[in-house]
């Protein structure tokens, strides 16, 4: 790609950035602030129907800190709503209804806050840490929230830690190691390393990045799988050990590139290989599909919205880190792929799943996707200002 093509790709990205930011500020934030918060019980709805109203489904723990994160980014993106109030009330609800007596967070509660599933999952603890970081910034209370975050980090080590430095996905479940919860724990530790004072955050970033390169990246193709045997660190037998998710290749690439300044050994080659795996094998009809097998054949050709957002984040980070203009072109293609998902009858919603024939399933807009969307638009905002 020539410098002229590079400049054209960036100019097209700037146009998409303006369109996506306008959608976020004028349609999505107002919709989710008005209808995405339960006026009766408090807390965030699990999803909005395509009529734009909240659904009274049971609520996963992860939804609340994700929404706290999403609203916490709003001032920097231009929304002038009641961010402090939404974040503060969201964190109070999450703490009151999901925090267990041991300091960990249960995984599922009913709409009224009644506990449904008392299990503590590593995945949910990772998002709790991310939500605490977002609240610390949004509410201007870093010391208060960092104290809570360090206490949660210690509880994670005590309940999930193992002798080899990896972490269990669930208390009492020691046979399997999963890459995905480690990935989101790395994301949360990076957020705290950016704003916190505790040196342990950088130590955890190094630990998790090293684990990813040493254990989760498969030697037979350079991709990251989902599930491994704790005893052998080989992929699990059967289908579970063969799954490769393109969206997670992008997410890990984005995170490992962010880890570079804190890590003693180079991570770029591994990160760019993950990005190439996702983009080369996981892209069909212009969108990142849900799942591949470990020989890179298609397992699930449906395409949820969130992998498109992670493709954009990874491409932007690669573009700014390497200066290679092809990543700007990749970023533009990723951003353009958002638009069909945003063509909804009610403003501020999204379509969650594109079928292999290009049509979309008629299903609610999951609140959990808002975090992906906001993160991608925030990354685009940052990249175009570098």
LINTALIN-V583920 format. One record per run of one state. SS is the DSSP state (H for helix, E for strand, C for the rest). FROM is the first residue (numbers start at 1). TO is the last residue. If there is no record, write none. Layout:
ss:SS from:FROM to:TO
ss:SS from:FROM to:TO
This chain:
ss:C from:1 to:2
ss:H from:3 to:35
ss:C from:36 to:36
ss:E from:37 to:37
ss:C from:38 to:43
ss:E from:44 to:44
ss:C from:45 to:46
ss:E from:47 to:48
ss:C from:49 to:53
ss:E from:54 to:54
ss:C from:55 to:58
ss:E from:59 to:60
ss:H from:61 to:72
ss:C from:73 to:73
ss:H from:74 to:77
ss:C from:78 to:82
ss:H from:83 to:98
ss:E from:99 to:99
ss:C from:100 to:104
ss:E from:105 to:109
ss:C from:110 to:114
ss:E from:115 to:121
ss:H from:122 to:138
ss:C from:139 to:141
ss:H from:142 to:160
ss:E from:161 to:161
ss:C from:162 to:166
ss:E from:167 to:167
ss:C from:168 to:169
ss:E from:170 to:170
ss:C from:171 to:172
ss:E from:173 to:173
ss:C from:174 to:175
ss:E from:176 to:178
ss:H from:179 to:195
ss:C from:196 to:199
ss:H from:200 to:216
ss:E from:217 to:217
ss:C from:218 to:223
ss:E from:224 to:224
ss:C from:225 to:226
ss:E from:227 to:229
ss:C from:230 to:234
ss:E from:235 to:235
ss:C from:236 to:238
ss:H from:239 to:242
ss:C from:243 to:243
ss:E from:244 to:244
ss:C from:245 to:245
ss:H from:246 to:262
ss:C from:263 to:267
ss:H from:268 to:281
ss:C from:282 to:282
ss:E from:283 to:284
ss:C from:285 to:286
ss:E from:287 to:288
ss:C from:289 to:290
ss:E from:291 to:292
ss:C from:293 to:297
ss:E from:298 to:300
ss:C from:301 to:302
ss:E from:303 to:304
ss:C from:305 to:305
ss:H from:306 to:322
ss:C from:323 to:325
ss:H from:326 to:336
ss:C from:337 to:337
ss:H from:338 to:341
ss:C from:342 to:352
ss:E from:353 to:354
ss:C from:355 to:359
ss:E from:360 to:360
ss:C from:361 to:364
ss:E from:365 to:366
ss:C from:367 to:367
ss:H from:368 to:383
ss:C from:384 to:386
